[in-house]
């Protein structure tokens, strides 16, 4: 008996699989030094602190409440603690401004659900975060790339796109961007905010890396720009400063979109894990998170420095790369018309991995680019991994 063919929804047809996720399955061998995934270093997770936080919320008279359904917007204590932290970093925030999400990736999906109709235009910096492209493709949006340089998105290019394409939304990773490691400068943040206000465009500022700064002074969030205050959604996450397995993020949303975002959250999963939110609140209340983040910065700075020191001997003459002030990534362009994807099999055979740059482009890719992450391995492992990579790239 023949069964009917299985047909997936049409909206999935244009959504490509993530090469980063695909690579993770290939590099699980312990001998592989992988610069492919943007993974925090597991040995730096505060295991004792998180274990104690879960123990606190699963003990005492209110323990069972933390296993029950919860409000869609999120745990009240957690929202208040996150709001206070954001305010201290220069982005005035109230608990009511926040919706807790199952990772900031869900926050992006909810924003897309709340703002984007099929066929709506979304402007993105080129290149940009791969999973954001997947999210917008799944929403049926039309993705419009905007030129960027070493200082982030180019305001003049953005002005042309806003005038010609009239996008509903502009998506940016403003600080230590994925994949490039670049940071949008203060003057350009002000220019982007003014352009968005002029054209009535929503801005989504994705900020998972902002606290991982190793050099220089912090740059205020784009959402703190007065011109952007009523139309910027700011996404944050515990994944890079606590642990990605918590799957906890948040969206700071203007009042005009709060109800729609809450409905989108209800439709997605009712609410984020009650116990994980309660434990995160207990962790924030009982832990010196600033001290923990400083430990992360110290460790990741040494790893960034190891990769930067090894870079001139790793890549061929004529290559360029970013030297990020923070975050997790450097972006490399090889000379000439080489295809980085074609170099990956040799790298994997040498027990080292990277991510080719082409999938990070919404339009015409630059095949000579690649992304390297420096946070997962120790400086010694990075030095050895770069030695292996040099053999492949220079051959």
C-alpha positions as CSV (number, residue, x, y, z in Angstrom):
1,X,0.0,0.0,0.0
2,X,1.5,3.3,-1.1
3,X,1.2,6.2,1.3
4,X,0.7,9.8,0.2
5,X,3.9,11.8,-0.1
6,X,4.8,14.0,2.9
7,X,4.6,17.7,2.0
8,X,6.2,20.2,4.3
9,X,4.7,23.7,4.6
10,X,5.6,26.0,1.7
11,X,7.2,28.5,4.1
12,X,10.0,26.0,4.9
13,X,11.0,25.7,1.3
14,X,13.2,28.8,1.3
15,X,14.8,28.2,4.7
16,X,18.2,26.7,4.5
17,X,19.7,24.5,7.2
18,X,22.3,26.2,9.4
19,X,25.8,25.2,8.4
20,X,26.9,26.0,11.9
21,X,24.4,23.4,13.4
22,X,25.4,20.9,10.6
23,X,29.1,21.4,11.4
24,X,28.5,20.8,15.1
25,X,27.5,17.2,14.3
26,X,30.8,16.7,12.4
27,X,33.2,18.1,14.9
28,X,32.1,16.3,18.1
29,X,35.3,14.2,17.9
30,X,37.5,15.3,20.9
31,X,40.6,15.7,18.6
32,X,38.9,18.4,16.6
33,X,39.6,22.0,17.5
34,X,36.5,23.8,16.3
35,X,36.4,27.5,15.6
36,X,33.0,26.9,14.0
37,X,30.3,27.2,16.7
38,X,29.8,30.3,18.7
39,X,30.0,28.3,21.9
40,X,30.8,29.7,25.4
41,X,33.5,27.8,27.2
42,X,31.8,25.1,29.4
43,X,34.5,25.1,32.0
44,X,33.6,28.7,32.8
45,X,30.0,28.0,33.5
46,X,29.2,28.8,37.2
47,X,28.0,25.3,37.9
48,X,28.0,25.7,41.7
49,X,26.1,28.9,41.6
50,X,23.5,27.7,39.2
51,X,23.1,24.4,41.1
52,X,22.6,26.3,44.4
53,X,20.0,28.6,42.7
54,X,18.0,25.6,41.5
55,X,18.2,24.1,45.0
56,X,16.9,27.3,46.6
57,X,13.8,27.5,44.4
58,X,13.1,23.8,44.7
59,X,13.2,24.0,48.5
60,X,10.9,25.6,51.0
61,X,7.2,26.4,51.1
62,X,7.1,27.9,47.6
63,X,8.9,25.2,45.7
64,X,5.8,23.7,44.0
65,X,4.8,27.1,42.7
66,X,8.0,27.1,40.6
67,X,6.8,24.0,38.9
68,X,3.4,25.5,37.9
69,X,2.2,27.5,34.9
70,X,3.4,31.1,35.0
71,X,2.5,34.5,33.5
72,X,3.2,34.9,29.8
73,X,5.4,38.0,30.3
74,X,7.7,36.2,32.7
75,X,8.7,35.9,36.3
76,X,8.2,39.2,38.1
77,X,11.4,39.0,40.1
78,X,13.5,38.1,37.1
79,X,12.1,40.9,35.0
80,X,12.8,43.4,37.8
81,X,16.4,42.2,38.2
82,X,17.1,42.2,34.5
83,X,15.5,45.7,34.2
84,X,17.8,47.0,37.0
85,X,20.8,45.5,35.3
86,X,19.9,47.1,31.9
87,X,19.3,50.5,33.5
88,X,22.7,50.3,35.2
89,X,24.2,49.7,31.8
90,X,22.7,52.9,30.4
91,X,19.4,51.7,29.0
92,X,16.6,52.8,31.4
93,X,14.2,49.9,31.7
94,X,11.3,48.9,33.9
95,X,10.1,45.4,34.6
96,X,7.0,46.1,32.6
97,X,9.1,46.8,29.5
98,X,10.3,43.2,29.4
99,X,8.9,39.9,28.0
100,X,11.0,36.8,29.0
101,X,11.6,34.5,26.2
102,X,13.0,31.0,25.6
103,X,16.4,32.4,24.5
104,X,16.8,35.6,22.5
105,X,16.3,33.5,19.4
106,X,12.6,33.0,20.4
107,X,12.5,36.7,21.0
108,X,13.4,37.4,17.4
109,X,10.8,34.9,16.2
110,X,8.1,36.6,18.3
111,X,9.1,40.0,17.0
112,X,8.9,38.7,13.4
113,X,5.4,37.2,14.2
114,X,4.2,40.5,15.7
115,X,5.6,42.8,12.9
116,X,6.0,40.9,9.6
117,X,3.4,39.9,7.2
118,X,4.4,37.6,4.3
119,X,6.2,39.7,1.7
120,X,7.2,42.5,4.1
121,X,10.7,43.8,3.7
122,X,13.4,43.4,6.4
123,X,16.6,45.4,6.1
124,X,19.7,43.6,7.5
125,X,23.4,44.5,7.7
126,X,25.5,42.5,5.2
127,X,26.7,40.0,6.4
128,X,24.5,39.3,9.4
129,X,23.5,36.7,11.9
130,X,22.6,33.4,10.1
131,X,19.7,32.4,12.4
132,X,18.1,35.8,11.9
133,X,18.1,35.2,8.2
134,X,16.4,31.8,8.9
135,X,13.8,33.5,11.1
136,X,12.9,36.1,8.5
137,X,12.8,33.5,5.7
138,X,10.4,31.4,7.8
139,X,8.2,34.5,8.3
140,X,8.0,34.9,4.5
141,X,9.8,38.2,4.6
142,X,11.7,39.8,1.8
143,X,15.3,40.3,3.1
144,X,17.1,43.5,1.8
145,X,20.8,43.7,2.5
146,X,22.5,47.0,3.5
147,X,26.2,47.8,3.0
148,X,28.5,47.7,6.1
149,X,32.1,48.4,6.7
150,X,34.5,48.2,9.7
151,X,32.3,50.6,11.7
152,X,29.1,48.7,11.1
153,X,26.1,49.5,8.9
154,X,26.7,52.5,6.6
155,X,24.0,55.2,7.2
156,X,24.1,56.5,3.7
157,X,23.4,53.1,2.3
158,X,20.7,52.5,4.9
159,X,19.0,55.8,3.9
160,X,18.9,54.6,0.2
161,X,17.4,51.3,1.2
162,X,14.8,52.8,3.5
163,X,13.7,55.2,0.8
164,X,13.6,52.6,-2.0
165,X,12.4,49.5,-0.2
166,X,10.3,50.9,2.7
167,X,11.2,48.0,5.1
168,X,9.0,47.2,8.0
169,X,12.0,46.4,10.2
170,X,15.7,46.9,10.4
171,X,17.7,44.1,12.2
172,X,21.1,44.8,13.7
173,X,23.6,43.2,16.0
174,X,25.1,46.5,17.1
175,X,27.9,45.4,19.4
176,X,30.5,42.7,18.6
177,X,28.3,41.5,15.7
178,X,27.9,38.0,14.6
179,X,29.6,37.1,12.3
180,X,32.0,40.0,11.9
181,X,32.8,41.1,15.5
182,X,32.3,44.7,14.5
183,X,30.7,47.4,16.7
184,X,28.4,50.1,15.4
185,X,29.9,53.4,16.4
186,X,28.1,56.0,18.5
187,X,27.6,58.5,15.7
188,X,26.2,55.8,13.4
189,X,23.8,54.7,16.1
190,X,22.5,58.2,16.3
191,X,22.2,58.4,12.5
192,X,20.4,55.0,12.3
193,X,18.0,56.1,15.1
194,X,17.2,59.3,13.2
195,X,16.7,57.5,9.9
196,X,14.4,54.9,11.5
197,X,12.3,57.7,13.1
198,X,12.1,59.6,9.8
199,X,10.9,56.5,7.8
200,X,8.7,54.9,10.5
201,X,10.8,51.8,10.5
202,X,11.0,49.4,13.5
203,X,14.5,48.6,14.7
204,X,15.5,45.3,16.3
205,X,18.7,45.6,18.3
206,X,20.1,42.1,19.1
207,X,22.6,42.3,22.0
208,X,23.8,38.9,23.2
209,X,27.5,39.9,23.3
210,X,27.5,43.4,24.7
211,X,28.8,42.6,28.2
212,X,31.8,40.6,26.8
213,X,34.0,43.6,26.2
214,X,37.8,43.1,26.4
215,X,39.0,46.5,25.3
216,X,37.7,50.1,25.1
217,X,34.7,51.8,26.6
218,X,31.1,50.6,26.4
219,X,28.9,52.2,23.7
220,X,25.3,53.0,24.8
221,X,22.7,50.9,23.2
222,X,21.0,52.1,20.1
223,X,17.7,51.7,22.0
224,X,18.9,54.5,24.3
225,X,18.9,57.0,21.5
226,X,16.0,59.4,22.0
227,X,15.0,59.2,18.4
228,X,14.7,55.4,18.6
229,X,13.0,55.1,22.0
230,X,9.4,54.4,20.7
231,X,10.3,52.0,17.9
232,X,13.3,49.9,19.0
233,X,13.0,46.4,20.4
234,X,16.1,45.4,22.3
235,X,16.9,41.6,22.7
236,X,19.1,40.2,25.5
237,X,20.2,36.8,26.6
238,X,21.7,34.8,29.5
239,X,23.3,32.4,27.0
240,X,26.7,34.2,26.8
241,X,27.0,35.5,30.4
242,X,25.5,32.5,32.3
243,X,24.7,29.4,30.3
244,X,23.1,28.7,26.9
245,X,21.3,25.6,28.3
246,X,19.1,27.8,30.4
247,X,17.5,29.1,27.2
248,X,16.5,32.4,28.8
249,X,16.4,35.7,27.0
250,X,14.2,38.8,26.9
251,X,12.7,41.5,24.7
252,X,12.6,45.1,25.8
253,X,9.7,46.4,23.9
254,X,8.0,49.8,23.5
255,X,4.5,50.1,24.9
256,X,2.9,50.3,21.4
257,X,4.0,46.7,20.7
258,X,3.8,45.1,24.1
259,X,0.3,43.6,23.8
260,X,1.0,42.1,20.3
261,X,4.3,40.6,21.5
262,X,2.6,39.0,24.5
263,X,-0.1,37.4,22.3
264,X,2.6,36.0,20.0
265,X,4.4,34.6,23.1
266,X,1.1,33.0,24.3
267,X,0.6,31.4,20.9
268,X,4.2,30.1,20.8
269,X,4.5,28.4,24.2
270,X,2.3,30.1,26.8
271,X,5.4,31.0,28.8
272,X,9.0,30.2,29.3
273,X,10.0,27.5,31.7
274,X,8.9,28.5,35.2
275,X,11.6,26.7,37.1
276,X,14.4,28.1,34.9
277,X,13.1,31.6,35.3
278,X,12.9,31.2,39.1
279,X,16.4,29.8,39.3
280,X,17.7,32.6,37.1
281,X,16.1,35.1,39.4
282,X,17.6,33.4,42.5
283,X,21.0,33.3,40.8
284,X,20.9,37.0,39.9
285,X,19.8,37.9,43.5
286,X,22.4,35.8,45.2
287,X,25.4,36.0,42.8
288,X,27.9,38.8,42.0
289,X,27.2,38.5,38.2
290,X,29.6,41.4,37.5
291,X,32.4,39.4,39.1
292,X,31.5,36.3,37.0
293,X,31.4,38.3,33.8
294,X,34.8,39.8,34.6
295,X,36.2,36.2,34.9
296,X,34.7,35.5,31.4
297,X,36.2,38.7,30.0
298,X,39.6,37.8,31.4
299,X,39.5,34.3,30.0
300,X,38.1,35.3,26.6
301,X,40.5,38.2,26.2
302,X,43.4,35.8,26.4
303,X,41.7,33.6,23.8
304,X,41.0,36.5,21.5
305,X,44.6,37.6,21.9
306,X,45.9,34.1,21.1
307,X,43.9,34.0,17.9
308,X,44.9,37.5,16.8
309,X,48.6,36.8,17.5
310,X,48.4,33.6,15.4
311,X,46.5,35.2,12.5
312,X,49.4,36.7,10.4
313,X,51.0,33.2,10.3
314,X,47.7,31.4,9.6
315,X,46.2,33.2,6.7
316,X,47.7,33.8,3.2
317,X,49.3,37.1,2.4
318,X,46.7,39.6,1.3
319,X,44.1,38.4,3.8
320,X,42.2,40.7,6.0
321,X,40.5,40.1,9.4
322,X,38.6,41.9,12.1
323,X,40.3,42.5,15.5
324,X,37.2,42.7,17.7
325,X,37.0,44.7,21.0
326,X,34.8,41.9,22.5
327,X,32.3,39.2,21.7
328,X,33.2,35.8,20.2
329,X,34.1,36.2,16.6
330,X,36.6,37.4,14.0
331,X,35.8,37.6,10.3
332,X,38.4,36.7,7.7
333,X,38.6,37.4,4.0
334,X,41.0,35.4,2.0
335,X,42.8,37.0,-1.0
336,X,41.5,36.6,-4.6
337,X,38.6,34.5,-5.7
338,X,39.1,31.5,-3.4
339,X,36.0,29.6,-2.1
340,X,36.3,29.1,1.6
341,X,33.7,26.3,1.4
342,X,36.0,24.3,-0.8
343,X,38.7,24.5,1.9
344,X,36.5,23.1,4.7
345,X,37.0,19.4,3.9
346,X,40.8,19.7,4.1
347,X,40.4,21.6,7.4
348,X,38.1,18.9,8.8
349,X,40.6,16.2,7.7
350,X,43.3,18.1,9.7
351,X,41.0,18.2,12.8
352,X,40.2,21.9,12.7
353,X,36.9,23.6,11.7
354,X,35.6,27.0,10.7
355,X,32.4,28.3,9.2
356,X,32.4,29.5,5.6
357,X,31.1,33.0,5.3
358,X,28.7,32.7,2.3
359,X,25.6,31.7,4.4
360,X,25.8,34.9,6.4
361,X,24.8,36.9,3.3
362,X,21.2,37.7,2.4
363,X,22.0,38.5,-1.2
364,X,25.2,37.9,-3.2
365,X,27.7,36.2,-0.9
366,X,31.5,36.7,-0.7
367,X,32.8,33.1,-1.0
368,X,36.3,34.2,0.2
369,X,35.1,34.9,3.7
370,X,35.0,32.8,6.8
371,X,34.1,33.1,10.5
372,X,36.3,32.0,13.4
373,X,35.1,31.8,17.0
374,X,37.7,32.1,19.8
375,X,35.8,31.5,23.0
376,X,35.5,27.7,23.2
377,X,39.1,26.7,23.4
378,X,42.1,27.6,25.6
379,X,44.8,29.8,24.3
380,X,47.1,26.8,23.8
381,X,44.4,24.9,21.9
382,X,43.8,28.0,19.8
383,X,47.5,28.2,18.9
384,X,47.5,24.6,17.8
385,X,44.2,25.0,15.9
386,X,45.5,28.0,14.0
387,X,48.7,26.0,13.1
388,X,46.5,23.2,11.6
389,X,44.3,25.8,9.8
390,X,47.4,27.5,8.4
391,X,48.4,24.3,6.7
392,X,45.0,24.1,5.0
393,X,44.7,27.8,4.0
394,X,48.2,28.2,2.8
395,X,48.3,25.0,0.8
